[in-house]
Amino acid sequence: MAKLEAYDLSRSAWERLIDEWIFCERDRAILKRRLLDGITFEKLAEEFDLSTQRICAIVYQAQDRLFRQVEKNK
């Protein structure tokens, strides 16, 4: 999977892209905390009262959608 560092985008640009392409408010918050703040899956699970497995699924699905859009618009 692509990493943020592979793209020449600022934090605010990533925030705008996440806001634009991730439609669920909770998923946007989770993805921002994971990708932009580096919070672990375990801490996110505690913070959002979800299982670690569910957090992983949300992050992987959301970042897949996000990176596909970034690649399309390169």
Backbone hydrogen bonds in HBPLUS format (Angstrom, degrees):
<---DONOR---> <-ACCEPTOR-->    atom                        ^
c    i                          cat <-CA-CA->   ^        H-A-AA   ^      H-
h    n   atom  resd res      DA  || num        DHA   H-A  angle D-A-AA Bond
n    s   type  num  typ     dist DA aas  dist angle  dist       angle   num
A0006-ALA N   A0003-LYS O   3.00 MM   3  5.49 153.3  2.07 113.0 121.1     1
A0007-TYR N   A0004-LEU O   3.03 MM   3  5.72 167.4  2.04 122.0 125.9     2
A0014-TRP N   A0010-SER O   3.01 MM   4  6.39 156.6  2.06 151.1 157.0     3
A0015-GLU N   A0011-ARG O   2.88 MM   4  6.19 157.3  1.93 152.5 159.3     4
A0016-ARG N   A0012-SER O   2.99 MM   4  6.21 157.3  2.04 143.8 149.2     5
A0017-LEU N   A0013-ALA O   2.98 MM   4  6.24 159.5  2.02 149.1 154.6     6
A0018-ILE N   A0014-TRP O   2.88 MM   4  6.09 163.1  1.91 155.0 159.4     7
A0019-ASP N   A0015-GLU O   2.92 MM   4  6.11 161.4  1.95 148.3 153.8     8
A0020-GLU N   A0016-ARG O   2.89 MM   4  6.09 145.2  2.02 143.8 153.7     9
A0021-TRP N   A0017-LEU O   2.90 MM   4  6.03 158.9  1.95 154.9 159.2    10
A0022-ILE N   A0018-ILE O   2.95 MM   4  5.44 153.2  2.02 146.8 149.7    11
A0028-ARG N   A0024-CYS O   2.91 MM   4  6.20 155.6  1.97 156.5 164.0    12
A0029-ALA N   A0025-GLU O   3.03 MM   4  6.30 162.0  2.06 150.2 154.5    13
A0030-ILE N   A0026-ARG O   2.94 MM   4  6.21 161.0  1.97 152.3 157.7    14
A0031-LEU N   A0027-ASP O   2.87 MM   4  6.01 167.3  1.88 150.9 154.6    15
A0032-LYS N   A0028-ARG O   2.92 MM   4  6.09 163.9  1.94 153.1 157.5    16
A0033-ARG N   A0029-ALA O   3.01 MM   4  6.16 162.4  2.04 147.6 152.6    17
A0034-ARG N   A0030-ILE O   2.94 MM   4  6.16 153.0  2.02 149.8 157.5    18
A0035-LEU N   A0031-LEU O   2.78 MM   4  5.82 164.4  1.80 159.4 161.2    19
A0036-LEU N   A0032-LYS O   2.89 MM   4  5.18 143.0  2.03 129.4 141.4    20
A0037-ASP N   A0032-LYS O   3.29 MM   5  6.77 136.9  2.49 149.7 158.8    21
A0039-ILE N   A0033-ARG O   3.12 MM   6  5.80 171.0  2.13 146.4 143.5    22
A0038-GLY N   A0034-ARG O   3.07 MM   4  4.81 130.5  2.32 112.7 122.2    23
A0044-LEU N   A0040-THR O   2.97 MM   4  6.22 156.5  2.03 149.5 156.6    24
A0045-ALA N   A0041-PHE O   2.89 MM   4  6.10 152.4  1.96 146.9 154.4    25
A0046-GLU N   A0042-GLU O   3.14 MM   4  6.49 154.3  2.21 145.0 151.0    26
A0047-GLU N   A0043-LYS O   2.88 MM   4  6.09 165.2  1.90 149.8 154.4    27
A0048-PHE N   A0044-LEU O   2.85 MM   4  5.95 159.7  1.89 155.9 159.5    28
A0049-ASP N   A0045-ALA O   2.90 MM   4  5.52 109.0  2.42 132.9 146.6    29
A0050-LEU N   A0045-ALA O   2.99 MM   5  4.79 152.8  2.07 133.5 141.1    30
A0049-ASP N   A0046-GLU O   3.36 MM   3  5.05 154.7  2.42  95.6 102.9    31
A0055-ILE N   A0051-SER O   3.00 MM   4  6.34 159.2  2.04 152.9 158.5    32
A0056-CYS N   A0052-THR O   2.93 MM   4  6.18 162.0  1.96 153.4 157.8    33
A0057-ALA N   A0053-GLN O   3.06 MM   4  6.33 159.6  2.10 146.7 151.9    34
A0058-ILE N   A0054-ARG O   2.95 MM   4  6.19 163.0  1.97 152.0 156.5    35
A0059-VAL N   A0055-ILE O   2.91 MM   4  6.12 170.0  1.92 158.6 160.9    36
A0060-TYR N   A0056-CYS O   2.90 MM   4  6.05 174.2  1.90 157.5 159.4    37
A0061-GLN N   A0057-ALA O   2.99 MM   4  6.03 164.1  2.02 149.9 154.6    38
A0062-ALA N   A0058-ILE O   2.93 MM   4  5.97 164.8  1.96 150.7 155.8    39
A0063-GLN N   A0059-VAL O   2.82 MM   4  5.89 166.5  1.84 155.8 160.0    40
A0064-ASP N   A0060-TYR O   3.04 MM   4  5.96 148.1  2.14 136.0 144.6    41
A0065-ARG N   A0061-GLN O   3.10 MM   4  6.34 162.3  2.13 147.3 151.3    42
A0066-LEU N   A0062-ALA O   2.91 MM   4  6.12 163.1  1.94 150.2 155.3    43
A0067-PHE N   A0063-GLN O   2.83 MM   4  5.88 174.1  1.84 151.0 152.9    44
A0068-ARG N   A0064-ASP O   3.00 MM   4  6.08 151.2  2.08 144.9 152.8    45
A0069-GLN N   A0065-ARG O   3.17 MM   4  6.40 156.4  2.23 146.3 151.9    46
A0070-VAL N   A0066-LEU O   2.98 MM   4  6.32 157.6  2.03 151.5 158.4    47
A0071-GLU N   A0067-PHE O   2.93 MM   4  6.04 163.2  1.96 146.1 150.5    48
A0072-LYS N   A0068-ARG O   2.98 MM   4  6.15 153.8  2.05 143.8 151.1    49
A0073-ASN N   A0069-GLN O   3.11 MM   4  6.28 148.1  2.22 145.5 152.8    50
A0074-LYS N   A0071-GLU O   3.32 MM   3  5.17 167.9  2.33 103.9 106.1    51
